[in-house]
């Protein structure tokens, strides 16, 4: 069900939520957090709401979408409440602010009265994010701040901003997309021979913050020289090679879908390694509300990687 409240106020929205709860029964019960989605008013709102709804099936929550409209328009708040089949396992409140209400501080002022009491707050910018999320008006309300450098107009610039201004509680979906890669590499090192890694090579697209992050993670955790090289493949992360005396461990994904794990003395293993979608990554990030120290260490490790200019040839 979708209820439109044009030219509204936050007080009216709260009263309508109470009315819907009384008539609908279980609305707004058992919510574990408030997810605040900050975006510009436009076509991208629906995809962001769809991702939040998908994640809410694992983490029932209240979703508040702050959609910033035209700043030259007259000050106005158009609200919308979505419940039931239009809201997954959550309740969705869309706040479209125009004029002065499209600015940062007024936007946070509209969101604050609608936050669930005594529940954690997570802020998510599905597109362009502020340079310093922790200092943003919405970011100051949240315990966790989720960005996505890959969705920015300039992904590498956004990634450098994440590195320069990282504080505890920040995370980025470019890091979440690496979970399977990190798990596979860590599991491979658990098997004999337990030799020291002497160096590593990480290859991916030239514009691929995730590739830089994985190289930084390896540099930080292994304490060895890590080379970040371009690849001829156009599928983000392409390959990782961990060199050791008995032969390298290689994880190769040339097509963005299927990976191959190669280890000396063992047959090649084919692994489903598709690029992860935003709903999957968002659901994973909502599983933890404490700071991600490993992500912070990986960001710091990016400064220690070497840059290669020669594309890595991937042999399948």
Backbone as CSV, one residue per row, in Angstrom:
resi,resn,N_x,N_y,N_z,CA_x,CA_y,CA_z,C_x,C_y,C_z
1,UNK,0.844,-1.194,0.000,0.000,0.000,0.000,0.877,1.241,0.000
2,UNK,0.520,2.235,-0.792,1.250,3.492,-0.881,0.303,4.629,-0.527
3,UNK,0.723,5.448,0.446,-0.078,6.593,0.885,0.711,7.860,0.574
4,UNK,0.175,8.713,-0.248,0.828,9.970,-0.602,0.351,11.083,0.319
5,UNK,1.317,11.910,0.761,1.015,13.043,1.633,1.671,14.290,1.047
6,UNK,1.074,14.891,0.037,1.671,16.077,-0.587,1.609,17.287,0.340
7,UNK,2.614,18.167,0.178,2.690,19.398,0.983,2.450,19.078,2.453
8,UNK,3.272,18.192,2.982,3.041,17.649,4.314,4.069,18.179,5.311
9,UNK,4.017,17.621,6.526,4.985,17.904,7.585,5.366,16.579,8.246
10,UNK,6.468,16.574,8.986,6.873,15.343,9.674,5.847,14.953,10.737
11,UNK,5.194,15.935,11.327,4.153,15.635,12.319,2.994,14.883,11.664
12,UNK,2.613,15.327,10.469,1.538,14.641,9.743,1.943,13.224,9.376
13,UNK,3.212,13.043,8.977,3.711,11.715,8.618,3.659,10.799,9.836
14,UNK,4.091,11.300,10.994,4.064,10.481,12.209,2.639,10.092,12.588
15,UNK,1.709,11.032,12.477,0.312,10.725,12.795,-0.248,9.670,11.842
16,UNK,0.127,9.762,10.573,-0.348,8.787,9.602,0.230,7.410,9.884
17,UNK,1.481,7.349,10.323,2.084,6.068,10.687,1.338,5.424,11.846
18,UNK,0.971,6.229,12.840,0.211,5.701,13.978,-1.145,5.192,13.517
19,UNK,-1.784,5.945,12.638,-3.093,5.525,12.118,-2.981,4.211,11.356
20,UNK,-1.943,4.077,10.528,-1.758,2.838,9.771,-1.438,1.675,10.692
21,UNK,-0.722,1.958,11.766,-0.401,0.895,12.722,-1.654,0.399,13.421
22,UNK,-2.519,1.318,13.772,-3.748,0.935,14.481,-4.705,0.167,13.584
23,UNK,-4.734,0.554,12.306,-5.656,-0.129,11.387,-5.043,-1.375,10.757
24,UNK,-3.703,-1.393,10.651,-3.046,-2.521,9.987,-2.444,-3.538,10.915
25,UNK,-2.356,-3.233,12.188,-1.885,-4.228,13.142,-0.387,-4.197,13.376
26,UNK,0.382,-4.976,12.612,1.778,-5.224,12.959,2.739,-4.201,12.379
27,UNK,2.267,-3.193,11.712,3.147,-2.199,11.111,4.090,-1.603,12.151
28,UNK,5.384,-1.556,11.800,6.424,-0.895,12.600,6.804,-1.653,13.858
29,UNK,6.378,-2.906,13.999,6.781,-3.691,15.159,8.001,-4.540,14.807
30,UNK,8.903,-4.747,15.764,10.051,-5.626,15.567,11.114,-5.076,14.639
31,UNK,11.225,-3.755,14.491,12.251,-3.185,13.641,13.577,-3.133,14.402
32,UNK,14.672,-3.502,13.750,15.957,-3.595,14.433,16.831,-2.370,14.199
33,UNK,16.496,-1.543,13.220,17.290,-0.357,12.947,16.509,0.582,12.039
34,UNK,17.049,1.790,11.875,16.521,2.734,10.894,17.567,2.913,9.802
35,UNK,17.167,2.689,8.570,18.059,2.884,7.429,17.649,4.175,6.731
36,UNK,18.561,5.135,6.703,18.297,6.418,6.046,19.023,6.417,4.701
37,UNK,18.258,6.524,3.630,18.803,6.527,2.278,18.806,7.969,1.777
38,UNK,19.980,8.470,1.432,20.115,9.862,1.010,20.449,9.891,-0.480
39,UNK,19.582,10.522,-1.257,19.784,10.551,-2.701,19.095,11.778,-3.281
40,UNK,19.347,12.043,-4.544,18.640,13.114,-5.235,17.322,12.576,-5.789
41,UNK,16.342,13.451,-5.864,15.055,13.057,-6.425,15.226,12.755,-7.909
42,UNK,14.777,11.583,-8.326,14.942,11.208,-9.722,14.695,9.731,-9.933
43,UNK,15.127,9.243,-11.095,14.843,7.851,-11.462,15.551,6.846,-10.563
44,UNK,16.677,7.239,-9.938,17.431,6.289,-9.128,16.796,5.938,-7.806
45,UNK,15.742,6.649,-7.418,15.121,6.384,-6.116,14.550,4.971,-6.048
46,UNK,13.858,4.548,-7.096,13.186,3.255,-7.046,14.165,2.095,-6.910
47,UNK,15.308,2.182,-7.579,16.296,1.101,-7.448,16.872,1.075,-6.037
48,UNK,17.057,2.245,-5.437,17.551,2.297,-4.058,16.519,1.718,-3.092
49,UNK,15.246,2.048,-3.294,14.185,1.507,-2.435,14.090,-0.006,-2.606
50,UNK,14.214,-0.475,-3.849,14.165,-1.924,-4.092,15.295,-2.643,-3.364
51,UNK,16.504,-2.058,-3.377,17.630,-2.669,-2.672,17.397,-2.672,-1.169
52,UNK,16.865,-1.561,-0.637,16.573,-1.494,0.796,15.491,-2.494,1.182
53,UNK,14.463,-2.638,0.349,13.407,-3.613,0.631,13.949,-5.035,0.652
54,UNK,14.843,-5.338,-0.304,15.437,-6.681,-0.339,16.263,-6.938,0.922
55,UNK,17.052,-5.936,1.339,17.869,-6.094,2.546,17.001,-6.193,3.793
56,UNK,15.822,-5.543,3.782,14.957,-5.547,4.958,14.385,-6.924,5.257
57,UNK,14.372,-7.804,4.284,13.874,-9.160,4.543,14.809,-9.923,5.476
58,UNK,16.056,-9.507,5.501,17.015,-10.081,6.455,17.123,-9.214,7.704
59,UNK,16.894,-7.921,7.555,17.005,-6.975,8.667,15.756,-6.090,8.684
60,UNK,14.671,-6.514,9.320,13.463,-5.675,9.359,13.792,-4.290,9.918
61,UNK,13.416,-3.264,9.200,13.832,-1.919,9.593,12.827,-0.899,9.095
62,UNK,12.996,0.319,9.561,12.282,1.452,8.985,13.217,2.108,7.983
63,UNK,12.763,2.274,6.762,13.555,2.899,5.712,13.040,4.313,5.497
64,UNK,13.920,5.284,5.681,13.584,6.680,5.412,14.403,7.129,4.216
65,UNK,13.729,7.484,3.141,14.404,7.932,1.926,14.325,9.448,1.864
66,UNK,15.478,10.098,1.981,15.540,11.549,1.877,15.902,11.897,0.435
67,UNK,14.908,12.284,-0.333,15.089,12.580,-1.761,15.130,14.093,-1.949
68,UNK,16.294,14.593,-2.267,16.476,16.039,-2.388,16.042,16.519,-3.763
69,UNK,15.044,17.388,-3.788,14.504,17.889,-5.042,15.133,19.200,-5.461
70,UNK,14.432,19.928,-6.307,14.930,21.197,-6.833,15.112,22.225,-5.711
71,UNK,16.286,22.808,-5.665,16.565,23.786,-4.614,16.024,25.167,-4.960
72,UNK,15.712,25.391,-6.233,15.182,26.691,-6.632,13.666,26.766,-6.475
73,UNK,13.042,25.671,-6.145,11.589,25.655,-5.981,11.201,26.239,-4.624
74,UNK,9.918,26.450,-4.439,9.410,26.903,-3.141,9.564,25.789,-2.119
75,UNK,9.804,26.171,-0.878,10.000,25.181,0.183,8.745,24.318,0.336
76,UNK,8.925,23.012,0.222,7.778,22.096,0.299,8.268,20.693,0.628
77,UNK,7.486,19.967,1.395,7.768,18.562,1.694,6.639,17.704,1.160
78,UNK,6.957,16.842,0.210,6.010,15.839,-0.274,6.427,14.497,0.314
79,UNK,5.573,13.906,1.110,5.895,12.652,1.782,5.104,11.499,1.180
80,UNK,5.620,10.320,1.381,4.949,9.100,0.910,5.279,7.983,1.884
81,UNK,4.294,7.187,2.236,4.479,6.045,3.134,4.137,4.779,2.362
82,UNK,5.047,3.810,2.407,4.818,2.533,1.745,4.866,1.419,2.788
83,UNK,3.859,0.577,2.770,3.791,-0.550,3.703,3.319,-1.785,2.949
84,UNK,3.392,-2.917,3.612,2.908,-4.164,2.998,3.772,-4.605,1.837
85,UNK,3.149,-5.020,0.767,3.867,-5.546,-0.382,4.748,-4.533,-1.082
86,UNK,4.558,-3.254,-0.837,5.377,-2.207,-1.450,6.578,-1.847,-0.595
87,UNK,6.774,-2.560,0.517,7.850,-2.175,1.429,8.651,-3.362,1.947
88,UNK,8.556,-4.520,1.338,9.317,-5.675,1.811,8.973,-6.002,3.244
89,UNK,10.007,-6.192,4.079,9.782,-6.448,5.507,10.032,-5.181,6.307
90,UNK,9.821,-4.046,5.701,10.058,-2.771,6.358,8.863,-1.874,6.135
91,UNK,8.979,-0.643,6.603,8.067,0.421,6.218,8.932,1.506,5.599
92,UNK,8.517,2.019,4.482,9.314,2.987,3.735,8.648,4.345,3.810
93,UNK,9.413,5.336,4.221,8.943,6.721,4.263,9.807,7.517,3.291
94,UNK,9.198,8.070,2.274,9.920,8.870,1.286,9.645,10.340,1.569
95,UNK,10.707,11.103,1.779,10.598,12.532,2.042,11.236,13.288,0.881
96,UNK,10.416,13.952,0.100,10.927,14.757,-1.017,10.906,16.220,-0.609
97,UNK,12.098,16.748,-0.366,12.209,18.130,0.061,12.590,19.038,-1.087
98,UNK,11.945,20.183,-1.172,12.207,21.155,-2.231,12.592,22.492,-1.604
99,UNK,13.288,23.299,-2.390,13.686,24.605,-1.896,14.655,24.491,-0.734
100,UNK,14.429,25.229,0.316,15.297,25.193,1.490,15.317,23.820,2.151
101,UNK,14.248,23.056,1.999,14.177,21.726,2.615,15.044,20.701,1.896
102,UNK,15.642,21.067,0.754,16.540,20.166,0.043,17.980,20.292,0.534
103,UNK,18.241,21.242,1.430,19.589,21.428,1.976,19.885,20.373,3.041
104,UNK,21.151,20.287,3.427,21.594,19.214,4.330,20.950,19.299,5.717
105,UNK,21.097,20.430,6.379,20.604,20.547,7.752,19.085,20.410,7.843
106,UNK,18.313,21.096,6.985,16.855,20.875,7.032,16.473,19.433,6.737
107,UNK,17.211,18.772,5.843,16.924,17.368,5.553,17.098,16.501,6.783
108,UNK,18.196,16.728,7.510,18.413,15.974,8.752,17.335,16.301,9.774
109,UNK,16.854,17.564,9.778,15.791,17.940,10.694,14.486,17.230,10.400
110,UNK,14.231,16.931,9.124,13.020,16.179,8.776,13.146,14.713,9.150
111,UNK,14.361,14.183,9.045,14.577,12.759,9.320,14.525,12.454,10.812
112,UNK,15.107,13.329,11.630,15.266,13.050,13.063,13.966,12.665,13.778
113,UNK,12.837,13.357,13.552,11.614,12.963,14.284,11.054,11.605,13.869
114,UNK,11.523,11.061,12.742,10.973,9.803,12.245,11.855,8.598,12.564
115,UNK,12.989,8.832,13.237,13.869,7.719,13.599,13.209,6.848,14.657
116,UNK,13.428,5.547,14.564,12.903,4.640,15.583,13.612,4.907,16.909
117,UNK,12.883,4.983,18.011,13.528,5.233,19.304,14.385,4.052,19.739
118,UNK,15.541,4.359,20.317,16.439,3.341,20.884,16.860,2.288,19.871
119,UNK,16.966,2.659,18.615,17.406,1.724,17.570,18.575,2.344,16.810
120,UNK,19.527,1.526,16.376,20.668,2.066,15.625,20.215,2.731,14.336
121,UNK,21.019,3.673,13.873,20.740,4.392,12.632,21.886,4.126,11.659
122,UNK,21.526,3.729,10.448,22.507,3.494,9.388,22.176,4.433,8.234
123,UNK,23.164,5.180,7.762,22.980,6.080,6.626,23.610,5.448,5.389
124,UNK,22.902,5.547,4.279,23.404,4.968,3.020,23.222,5.966,1.894
125,UNK,24.322,6.253,1.195,24.295,7.086,0.010,24.477,6.183,-1.210
126,UNK,23.427,5.821,-1.935,23.559,4.892,-3.068,24.250,5.498,-4.282
127,UNK,24.333,6.820,-4.352,24.991,7.470,-5.483,26.124,8.346,-5.000
128,UNK,26.060,9.635,-5.328,27.076,10.579,-4.861,26.975,10.735,-3.342
129,UNK,28.123,10.703,-2.679,28.174,10.838,-1.225,28.988,12.068,-0.856
130,UNK,28.795,12.604,0.335,29.610,13.744,0.757,31.075,13.348,0.877
131,UNK,31.961,14.316,0.732,33.393,14.038,0.821,33.765,13.471,2.186
132,UNK,33.102,13.961,3.229,33.354,13.468,4.592,32.013,13.026,5.178
133,UNK,31.624,11.771,4.993,30.303,11.319,5.459,30.060,11.531,6.949
134,UNK,31.102,11.390,7.763,30.919,11.515,9.212,30.586,12.939,9.631
135,UNK,30.886,13.939,8.775,30.598,15.329,9.099,29.325,15.826,8.431
136,UNK,28.693,14.989,7.635,27.430,15.344,6.993,26.319,15.376,8.045
137,UNK,25.299,16.175,7.779,24.213,16.309,8.747,23.532,14.972,9.023
138,UNK,23.312,14.172,7.989,22.729,12.838,8.181,23.773,11.899,8.780
139,UNK,25.014,12.004,8.328,26.074,11.143,8.851,26.264,11.275,10.349
140,UNK,26.023,12.469,10.884,26.183,12.658,12.330,25.093,11.950,13.123
141,UNK,23.965,11.646,12.477,22.885,10.917,13.160,23.138,9.413,13.212
142,UNK,24.065,8.918,12.387,24.203,7.478,12.166,25.403,6.880,12.887
143,UNK,25.236,5.624,13.297,26.364,4.867,13.829,27.212,4.263,12.708
144,UNK,26.542,3.938,11.606,27.232,3.378,10.435,26.879,4.206,9.219
145,UNK,27.889,4.424,8.349,27.708,5.236,7.148,28.209,4.432,5.952
146,UNK,27.301,4.142,5.021,27.610,3.285,3.880,27.625,4.125,2.608
147,UNK,28.719,4.069,1.881,28.844,4.764,0.600,29.143,3.737,-0.489
148,UNK,29.223,4.207,-1.732,29.549,3.329,-2.852,30.326,4.148,-3.878
149,UNK,31.651,4.091,-3.785,32.500,4.882,-4.684,32.244,4.529,-6.143
150,UNK,31.895,3.276,-6.417,31.693,2.842,-7.801,30.487,3.526,-8.435
151,UNK,29.553,4.010,-7.638,28.366,4.665,-8.164,28.552,6.167,-8.363
152,UNK,29.695,6.686,-7.950,29.955,8.114,-8.097,30.301,8.442,-9.549
153,UNK,30.160,9.718,-9.907,30.502,10.143,-11.256,31.993,9.925,-11.531
154,UNK,32.819,10.132,-10.520,34.253,9.895,-10.616,34.641,8.898,-9.529
155,UNK,34.595,7.573,-9.828,34.820,6.558,-8.792,36.164,6.682,-8.077
156,UNK,37.238,6.967,-8.814,38.550,7.007,-8.181,38.685,8.231,-7.275
157,UNK,38.093,9.344,-7.677,38.118,10.518,-6.798,37.334,10.240,-5.522
158,UNK,36.167,9.607,-5.671,35.372,9.258,-4.497,36.133,8.291,-3.594
159,UNK,36.854,7.349,-4.201,37.632,6.386,-3.421,38.742,7.088,-2.640
160,UNK,39.405,8.050,-3.267,40.451,8.800,-2.569,39.871,9.603,-1.419
161,UNK,38.653,10.101,-1.577,37.998,10.794,-0.469,37.721,9.847,0.686
162,UNK,37.311,8.621,0.365,37.088,7.634,1.424,38.387,7.361,2.193
163,UNK,39.489,7.272,1.459,40.785,7.030,2.097,41.211,8.202,2.972
164,UNK,41.032,9.413,2.466,41.526,10.593,3.165,40.713,10.930,4.413
165,UNK,39.428,10.592,4.406,38.549,11.049,5.486,37.901,9.903,6.255
166,UNK,38.479,8.722,6.195,37.876,7.574,6.879,37.899,7.748,8.388
167,UNK,36.759,7.446,9.007,36.663,7.368,10.465,35.906,6.097,10.803
168,UNK,36.017,5.674,12.050,35.324,4.459,12.492,33.825,4.597,12.240
169,UNK,33.227,3.572,11.649,31.804,3.586,11.307,31.561,3.760,9.828
170,UNK,32.585,4.209,9.087,32.456,4.347,7.635,32.707,3.004,6.959
171,UNK,32.025,2.759,5.867,32.323,1.614,5.010,31.861,1.942,3.599
172,UNK,32.278,1.114,2.645,31.948,1.357,1.247,31.641,0.018,0.588
173,UNK,30.667,0.013,-0.317,30.270,-1.237,-0.957,31.354,-1.785,-1.882
174,UNK,32.343,-0.961,-2.256,33.471,-1.506,-3.013,34.241,-2.516,-2.170
175,UNK,34.196,-2.368,-0.869,34.832,-3.325,0.049,33.955,-4.567,0.211
176,UNK,32.668,-4.375,0.322,31.752,-5.500,0.511,31.770,-6.435,-0.691
177,UNK,31.987,-5.906,-1.878,32.032,-6.738,-3.084,33.213,-7.708,-3.065
178,UNK,34.155,-7.505,-2.149,35.356,-8.359,-2.092,35.234,-9.509,-1.102
179,UNK,34.115,-9.640,-0.427,34.003,-10.644,0.641,34.339,-12.051,0.148
180,UNK,33.794,-12.442,-0.996,34.055,-13.792,-1.505,35.516,-13.969,-1.910
181,UNK,36.093,-12.951,-2.524,37.517,-13.020,-2.882,38.380,-13.211,-1.632
182,UNK,38.113,-12.433,-0.615,38.920,-12.524,0.600,38.755,-13.880,1.280
183,UNK,37.521,-14.391,1.297,37.272,-15.681,1.929,37.993,-16.810,1.194
184,UNK,37.958,-16.791,-0.131,38.611,-17.836,-0.918,40.124,-17.801,-0.751
185,UNK,40.703,-16.619,-0.756,42.152,-16.509,-0.598,42.593,-16.926,0.807
186,UNK,41.837,-16.516,1.808,42.181,-16.909,3.178,42.070,-18.412,3.360
187,UNK,41.029,-19.024,2.770,40.860,-20.474,2.886,41.988,-21.220,2.169
188,UNK,42.434,-20.687,1.032,43.521,-21.345,0.304,44.812,-21.362,1.115
189,UNK,45.043,-20.318,1.894,46.266,-20.256,2.707,46.195,-21.154,3.934
190,UNK,45.005,-21.639,4.260,44.866,-22.536,5.410,45.345,-23.951,5.105
191,UNK,45.497,-24.273,3.815,45.890,-25.628,3.426,47.407,-25.699,3.212
192,UNK,48.010,-26.874,3.482,49.448,-27.023,3.265,49.792,-26.960,1.777
193,UNK,51.037,-26.599,1.439,52.134,-26.280,2.368,51.982,-24.887,2.961
194,UNK,52.259,-24.776,4.257,52.098,-23.490,4.931,53.394,-22.690,4.796
195,UNK,53.565,-22.126,3.610,54.761,-21.347,3.310,54.455,-19.854,3.365
196,UNK,55.516,-19.101,3.576,55.367,-17.654,3.593,55.083,-17.138,2.183
197,UNK,54.197,-16.184,2.091,53.959,-15.500,0.822,55.083,-14.491,0.618
198,UNK,55.713,-14.534,-0.555,56.852,-13.648,-0.825,56.430,-12.352,-1.530
199,UNK,55.374,-12.400,-2.346,54.872,-11.220,-3.041,53.499,-11.542,-3.605
200,UNK,52.836,-10.530,-4.117,51.489,-10.735,-4.672,51.260,-9.772,-5.828
201,UNK,50.387,-10.196,-6.747,49.990,-9.355,-7.878,48.468,-9.380,-7.950
202,UNK,47.860,-8.200,-7.980,46.409,-8.064,-8.083,46.110,-7.313,-9.373
203,UNK,45.240,-7.873,-10.210,44.934,-7.259,-11.505,43.442,-6.995,-11.626
204,UNK,43.121,-5.892,-12.267,41.729,-5.514,-12.496,41.658,-4.320,-13.416
205,UNK,40.445,-3.870,-13.664,40.261,-2.686,-14.500,41.040,-1.501,-13.926
206,UNK,41.421,-0.583,-14.807,42.146,0.594,-14.350,41.307,1.382,-13.351
207,UNK,40.018,1.573,-13.668,39.103,2.239,-12.734,38.352,1.167,-11.978
208,UNK,38.915,0.735,-10.866,38.315,-0.323,-10.054,38.752,-0.141,-8.603
209,UNK,37.990,0.633,-7.816,38.350,0.807,-6.409,38.458,-0.512,-5.649
210,UNK,37.640,-1.509,-6.012,37.704,-2.794,-5.321,39.058,-3.465,-5.524
211,UNK,39.625,-3.344,-6.734,40.938,-3.927,-6.992,41.996,-3.261,-6.126
212,UNK,41.940,-1.941,-6.012,42.882,-1.223,-5.152,42.726,-1.659,-3.696
213,UNK,41.490,-1.830,-3.252,41.242,-2.223,-1.870,41.774,-3.618,-1.574
214,UNK,41.578,-4.550,-2.500,42.084,-5.902,-2.268,43.607,-5.904,-2.200
215,UNK,44.243,-5.120,-3.070,45.695,-5.003,-3.014,46.137,-4.396,-1.686
216,UNK,45.409,-3.379,-1.221,45.735,-2.777,0.062,45.547,-3.737,1.220
217,UNK,44.495,-4.544,1.148,44.245,-5.552,2.198,45.389,-6.559,2.267
218,UNK,45.826,-7.067,1.111,46.921,-8.029,1.088,48.215,-7.406,1.592
219,UNK,48.476,-6.167,1.194,49.693,-5.497,1.655,49.683,-5.331,3.163
220,UNK,48.528,-5.002,3.716,48.419,-4.802,5.157,48.503,-6.104,5.936
221,UNK,47.828,-7.144,5.442,47.759,-8.399,6.202,48.990,-9.287,6.022
222,UNK,49.584,-9.248,4.819,50.723,-10.130,4.556,52.060,-9.455,4.805
223,UNK,52.088,-8.141,4.721,53.335,-7.423,4.931,54.377,-7.684,3.852
224,UNK,53.924,-7.915,2.611,54.842,-8.171,1.500,54.569,-7.155,0.386
225,UNK,55.442,-7.169,-0.627,55.241,-6.282,-1.761,54.033,-6.754,-2.572
226,UNK,53.114,-5.860,-2.819,51.911,-6.167,-3.608,51.885,-5.219,-4.800
227,UNK,51.765,-5.792,-5.973,51.716,-5.011,-7.210,50.283,-4.980,-7.713
228,UNK,49.796,-3.785,-8.012,48.458,-3.609,-8.556,48.612,-3.299,-10.039
229,UNK,48.134,-4.210,-10.894,48.307,-4.069,-12.336,46.965,-3.995,-13.048
230,UNK,46.946,-3.366,-14.234,45.716,-3.388,-15.044,45.548,-4.738,-15.713
231,UNK,44.358,-5.015,-16.183,44.113,-6.252,-16.914,43.363,-5.926,-18.187
232,UNK,43.443,-6.831,-19.154,42.720,-6.645,-20.401,41.243,-6.943,-20.280
233,UNK,40.843,-7.539,-19.161,39.442,-7.890,-18.956,38.666,-6.678,-18.468
234,UNK,37.414,-6.551,-18.883,36.572,-5.451,-18.445,35.567,-5.884,-17.402
235,UNK,36.002,-6.626,-16.404,35.076,-7.201,-15.431,35.508,-6.893,-14.000
236,UNK,35.948,-5.650,-13.736,36.342,-5.285,-12.385,37.573,-6.045,-11.947
237,UNK,37.472,-6.732,-10.804,38.558,-7.589,-10.332,38.741,-8.749,-11.304
238,UNK,40.005,-9.020,-11.681,40.265,-10.083,-12.653,41.072,-11.238,-12.081
239,UNK,42.118,-10.937,-11.317,42.955,-12.035,-10.841,43.795,-11.610,-9.643
240,UNK,44.177,-12.620,-8.859,45.108,-12.445,-7.745,46.116,-13.575,-7.803
241,UNK,47.395,-13.248,-7.663,48.437,-14.273,-7.596,49.271,-14.049,-6.342
242,UNK,49.298,-15.069,-5.480,50.108,-15.044,-4.271,51.318,-15.934,-4.500
243,UNK,52.491,-15.347,-4.566,53.707,-16.100,-4.862,54.319,-16.682,-3.592
244,UNK,54.728,-17.961,-3.684,55.420,-18.628,-2.588,56.403,-19.636,-3.179
245,UNK,57.374,-20.140,-2.403,58.448,-20.972,-2.956,57.981,-22.180,-3.757
246,UNK,56.931,-22.873,-3.338,56.499,-24.086,-4.026,55.636,-23.807,-5.255
247,UNK,55.283,-22.570,-5.480,54.431,-22.211,-6.615,53.320,-21.290,-6.176
248,UNK,52.745,-20.532,-7.106,51.755,-19.516,-6.732,50.354,-20.074,-6.508
249,UNK,49.607,-19.358,-5.696,48.157,-19.538,-5.582,47.532,-18.492,-6.496
250,UNK,46.662,-18.914,-7.395,46.041,-17.989,-8.335,44.524,-18.114,-8.278
251,UNK,43.876,-16.981,-8.182,42.419,-16.905,-8.270,42.106,-16.001,-9.451
252,UNK,41.492,-16.577,-10.490,41.322,-15.884,-11.768,39.833,-15.819,-12.107
253,UNK,39.383,-14.617,-12.523,38.006,-14.453,-12.962,37.996,-13.558,-14.214
254,UNK,38.124,-14.160,-15.399,38.235,-13.350,-16.610,36.917,-12.779,-17.119
255,UNK,35.796,-13.401,-16.760,34.519,-13.000,-17.354,33.557,-12.326,-16.384
256,UNK,33.981,-12.106,-15.145,33.097,-11.491,-14.168,32.046,-12.419,-13.601
257,UNK,32.113,-13.706,-13.920,31.091,-14.652,-13.465,31.675,-15.875,-12.772
258,UNK,32.650,-16.519,-13.416,33.194,-17.782,-12.907,34.678,-17.629,-12.624
259,UNK,35.089,-18.061,-11.441,36.489,-17.991,-11.060,37.148,-19.363,-11.110
260,UNK,38.464,-19.361,-11.229,39.260,-20.583,-11.202,40.344,-20.432,-10.139
261,UNK,40.402,-21.391,-9.208,41.420,-21.388,-8.160,42.478,-22.427,-8.503
262,UNK,43.715,-21.961,-8.617,44.826,-22.848,-8.962,45.833,-22.885,-7.828
263,UNK,46.228,-24.104,-7.457,47.228,-24.303,-6.425,48.159,-25.432,-6.851
264,UNK,49.447,-25.350,-6.550,50.392,-26.411,-6.932,49.987,-27.761,-6.351
265,UNK,50.017,-28.800,-7.196,49.714,-30.148,-6.742,48.246,-30.447,-6.586
266,UNK,47.369,-29.516,-6.986,45.934,-29.733,-6.868,45.261,-29.421,-8.196
267,UNK,44.169,-30.095,-8.491,43.440,-29.765,-9.732,42.804,-28.393,-9.644
268,UNK,42.626,-27.774,-10.798,41.955,-26.485,-10.833,40.520,-26.627,-10.355
269,UNK,40.052,-25.633,-9.624,38.677,-25.654,-9.116,37.905,-24.477,-9.689
270,UNK,36.737,-24.791,-10.258,35.852,-23.757,-10.782,34.927,-23.279,-9.656
271,UNK,34.769,-21.962,-9.537,34.013,-21.376,-8.438,33.058,-20.319,-8.982
272,UNK,31.820,-20.341,-8.511,30.877,-19.273,-8.862,31.323,-17.990,-8.175
273,UNK,31.661,-16.998,-8.986,32.235,-15.766,-8.438,31.681,-14.546,-9.191
274,UNK,30.376,-14.488,-9.296,29.747,-13.383,-10.003,29.913,-12.081,-9.236
275,UNK,29.857,-10.976,-9.980,29.914,-9.677,-9.345,28.656,-9.470,-8.500
276,UNK,28.829,-9.056,-7.284,27.708,-8.958,-6.347,26.865,-7.715,-6.606
277,UNK,25.564,-7.876,-6.441,24.646,-6.767,-6.629,24.536,-5.920,-5.373
278,UNK,23.969,-4.733,-5.524,23.833,-3.804,-4.407,22.964,-4.376,-3.283
279,UNK,21.797,-5.003,-3.559,20.994,-5.534,-2.447,21.751,-6.533,-1.591
280,UNK,22.525,-7.407,-2.218,23.305,-8.403,-1.484,24.355,-7.727,-0.614
281,UNK,25.058,-6.745,-1.183,26.101,-6.041,-0.431,25.506,-5.236,0.721
282,UNK,24.374,-4.577,0.476,23.735,-3.787,1.529,23.286,-4.674,2.683
283,UNK,22.704,-5.825,2.360,22.266,-6.747,3.411,23.448,-7.203,4.260
284,UNK,24.593,-7.440,3.633,25.780,-7.852,4.398,26.244,-6.745,5.332
285,UNK,26.255,-5.510,4.851,26.721,-4.409,5.681,25.812,-4.167,6.873
286,UNK,24.531,-4.467,6.726,23.602,-4.250,7.835,23.722,-5.332,8.910
287,UNK,24.520,-6.364,8.646,24.699,-7.414,9.650,25.570,-6.977,10.815
288,UNK,26.374,-5.935,10.601,27.234,-5.475,11.677,27.068,-3.972,11.846
289,UNK,26.986,-3.546,13.084,26.819,-2.130,13.384,28.021,-1.565,14.129
290,UNK,29.058,-2.380,14.277,30.291,-1.912,14.895,31.272,-1.490,13.798
291,UNK,32.296,-0.717,14.129,33.260,-0.279,13.116,33.972,-1.457,12.456
292,UNK,34.251,-1.331,11.175,34.958,-2.362,10.414,36.438,-1.985,10.372
293,UNK,37.205,-2.489,11.351,38.620,-2.125,11.437,39.431,-2.665,10.264
294,UNK,39.040,-3.822,9.724,39.796,-4.403,8.616,39.668,-3.542,7.362
295,UNK,38.487,-2.975,7.153,38.298,-2.059,6.026,39.201,-0.840,6.175
296,UNK,39.275,-0.304,7.384,40.153,0.840,7.622,41.606,0.492,7.372
297,UNK,42.026,-0.722,7.783,43.401,-1.148,7.551,43.685,-1.339,6.065
298,UNK,42.680,-1.850,5.319,42.854,-2.033,3.878,43.009,-0.685,3.174
299,UNK,42.238,0.315,3.602,42.389,1.657,3.038,43.802,2.184,3.283
300,UNK,44.301,1.975,4.496,45.656,2.432,4.807,46.695,1.669,3.992
301,UNK,46.430,0.382,3.709,47.379,-0.441,2.966,47.524,-0.048,1.512
302,UNK,46.537,0.697,0.966,46.610,1.125,-0.436,47.859,1.969,-0.681
303,UNK,48.291,2.701,0.338,49.484,3.544,0.186,50.750,2.727,-0.004
304,UNK,50.728,1.439,0.337,51.928,0.608,0.273,52.035,-0.232,-0.992
305,UNK,51.015,-0.193,-1.861,51.056,-1.043,-3.053,51.866,-0.379,-4.159
306,UNK,52.434,-1.215,-5.028,53.166,-0.733,-6.203,52.241,-0.763,-7.406
307,UNK,52.418,0.176,-8.309,51.564,0.281,-9.489,52.291,-0.257,-10.708
308,UNK,51.649,-1.215,-11.386,52.212,-1.744,-12.627,51.507,-1.143,-13.832
309,UNK,52.228,-0.997,-14.926,51.652,-0.411,-16.138,51.343,-1.464,-17.187
310,UNK,52.003,-2.592,-17.109,51.807,-3.645,-18.106,50.603,-4.503,-17.747
311,UNK,49.625,-4.633,-18.637,48.457,-5.462,-18.340,48.836,-6.908,-18.075
312,UNK,48.161,-7.505,-17.112,48.387,-8.905,-16.787,47.601,-9.781,-17.758
313,UNK,48.273,-10.758,-18.348,47.607,-11.693,-19.252,47.014,-12.818,-18.435
314,UNK,45.718,-13.028,-18.601,45.020,-14.064,-17.849,44.860,-15.294,-18.725
315,UNK,45.409,-16.409,-18.252,45.286,-17.664,-18.986,44.334,-18.587,-18.240
316,UNK,43.273,-18.955,-18.901,42.256,-19.801,-18.280,42.530,-21.254,-18.588
